[in-house]
Amino acid sequence: MCFIRKLLVIITFFFTITLLAQKNLIGYFEPSVALNYEAATNYLHNFSISNRNYIYNEEAYLFKTRQIDLSHFSELKISSNKSISLGIQYRFRSNFEPDKTNELRFIQQYNFTSKPNKIRFGHRFRSEQRLQPSQTVFRFRYRFAVDLPLQGDKLDIGEAYLISSTESLLSVAKANTPSYDQRFSTQIGYKLSEVSKLQIGLEYRLEDYTNQLEHVLFLNSSLIFSL
């Protein structure tokens, strides 16, 4: 019941923010399902599918699908706290917004963590090539994250945990002005079993804040399986 109360607080906060929204605010609901699979010692596969839906746009509430993303990552652990990954993602958007285009994305990533106590600190460096019919966008990202169990020093089945992060992004493309974004995210997770977790939370984005600032707010949920 404590976990449910926390979820209700997050959802209430989300709708309070949208009620105070400015004209340049967009709200999304984005559920996802992910599968982590250990193919060999220190070698993992990750498959995921996510669905992004408008719930607030142009000063009105609505529910409309914007896109579906399919992605795969191959991750190699190079030490107990460091890993490198290669990923590919395909975004289906023209099916839902005919004036937009689909996108193929290639991703390279380096991640390392430290855990001096029950709090874990994570650093992620990522580069992406976003291939669209009209252009190719190169994006560079750095994310700093912290996570910790909310009960005791380690996470057990039936217990909750907290994840918070901030991420900086730079996007560059030929003949376009560089675009800078900043993201802030907080999620509450719940360990359902030895192989499954549920996470729900908010993400706030400042997009293209040096040119045409846009505020974007996400209500995210993730169901994660690890085999």
N, C-alpha and C positions, 0 to 999 in steps of 0.2 A: 504493500500500500504506500510505503514511503516513496518508492520509485514512481508510482503513478502520480503522486502529488507533485513530484519534481517535474514530470512531463507536463502536467497541467499548468504549472507556473511558466514553463517555457512557451507553451502555446498561447497563454494569456498575454505574455509579454509581446509575442509576435504580432497579435492583432491590435494591441495597444499602439505599437509603433506604426502600423499601417493606417490606423485612424488619424494619426498625426502626420501622415505622409505629405511630402511635397510633390509638385507636378512631375519631377524627374525621378520618382521612385517606382521601381518595379518589384513585385513580390512573386516568388516562385515556391512551389512545393515540389521537392525532388526525392522520391523514394528510390532505393537501389538494393540490389541483391548481389553479393559477392561470394566467390568460392576460392579459398586458398588450398592448394594441393601440393604436398611435398613429393616431388617426382624422384628425388635422390637426396643423399646427404648434402645439406647446404644448398640445394637447388629447389626453388619453388616456382609454381605457376599460380597466377591469379587471373580469374575470369570474373567479369562483372557486367551487369546491365543496369542502366538507370533511365529514368523517365522524368523529364523536366516539364512542369505544367505552370502556366500563368495562373495566379490567384488574385493579383492586383496589378492593374496596368491602366494608364491614362485616366487616373483618378476614379477607377471603378473596380468593383470586385467581380471576378469571373473565374471560370475553371476551363482552361483550354490547353491542350497539349502543344508544346513547343518543339520538342525533339525527343529522340531516343538515342542513347549512346551504348555501343558495345565495345568492350576493351579487353585486352589481354596483356599481362606482364609476365616476363620471365626474370626471376631474381636469383642472383648468385651471392651467397654469403661469403665474404672474403675474410671475415673474422667473427667473433662472437657478437660484435656490436656494429659491424660495417657491412654494407651490401651495395651491389651495383645491379641495375635493372634496365631492360629494354622493353618497350611497350608499343602497342599499336591500338588505335581507336578509330572507330567509324561512327560518324554522327549522321543520323537520318533526320533531316529537317525539312526538305522540300515536300515530303509527304504531308506535312502539317501546315506549312506556310509556303505556298507555291512561288512566292516572290523571293524566297531564300534558297540557298544551295546546300547540298550535303558537303561533308568534310572528312578527309582522311588525315590522321594525325600520327606521326612517329615521335616516340618519346625516349629520352635517355635520362637516367637518374642515378644519383649517388646519395646514400643515406647512412648516417651514423647516429648512435645514441649513447647516452651515459646515464648511470643510475647511482648517484652517490648515497641515496637513501631510498625511501619508498616512492619518491617522485622520479619519473623518468623524463629526460630531456632528449628531444629529437631534432636533428638538423637534416633537411632535405634540399638538395640542389637538383634542379631539373631543367632540361632544354627540350623544346618541342618544335617540330616543323608541321605547320597546319596547312595542308594542301587543299585549296579551293579552286574552282574553275577560273576565277578571275585573278587570283593572286596566291602567293605563298607567304605566310606569316611566320616569322621566327620569334619564338617566345622563350624568355629566360626567367626562372622562378627560384626563389629561396623561401623555405618555410621553417619556422621555429615552432615547436610544439612541446607541450608538457602533458603528462597523463599520470594519474594516481588513483589507487583504490580509495573509495569513500568509507570503507569499513576495514579497520585493521591495516596490517603492513603488506598483505598480499591479497590478490583477487581470488575468491572462491566462488563456486557455483551458487547462484541466487543473490550475489552481491553486485553493487553498482560501482561505477568508476566515472571519472571526469577526464575529458580531453579538451584542451584549449590550444589554439594556434593563431599565428599571424603569418601572412605570406605576402611577399612583394613580387610584382611581376613587371617585366618590360617586354613589350611587343614591338617588333620592327618589320616593315615591309617596304618594298621598292616604291618610291614616289609618295609614301605616306609619312606623316609626322609620327615619331615614336610615341607609343601609348604606355602610360604608367598606371598600374592598378595596385590597390592594397586590400587585403582581405583579413577579416577577423572571424574566428569561429569558436563556438563552445558547444560541446555535446555531452550528454549524460548517456553512459552505456550500462548494459545489464548483461551479466554472464548467464545465459540460459542453461547451458550444459557444457560439457568438456569440449564440444566442437562447434558451439554456436553462441553468438552475441547479438544483441539488439542495441542500436545507437539512435538517438534522436536529439536534434539541437538546431541552433540558429547559426547562420553565416551572414555577415554584413560585408558588402563590397563597395569600395570607392573605385569606380571605373573611369579610366582616362581623365584623372583628376587634374592634369596640367592643361587640358584642352577643353573638352566638353564634359564636365563632371556629371556622372550619373550614379544614383544611389540604388543599390540592388540588395534585397533581403531574401534569404532562403530559409525555408523550413525543411530540414533534411531528415531523412530516416534511412537507416541501413540495417539489413539483416546479413550477417557475416557467418559463413561456415568455414571451418579450418579442418582439413582431413590429413 
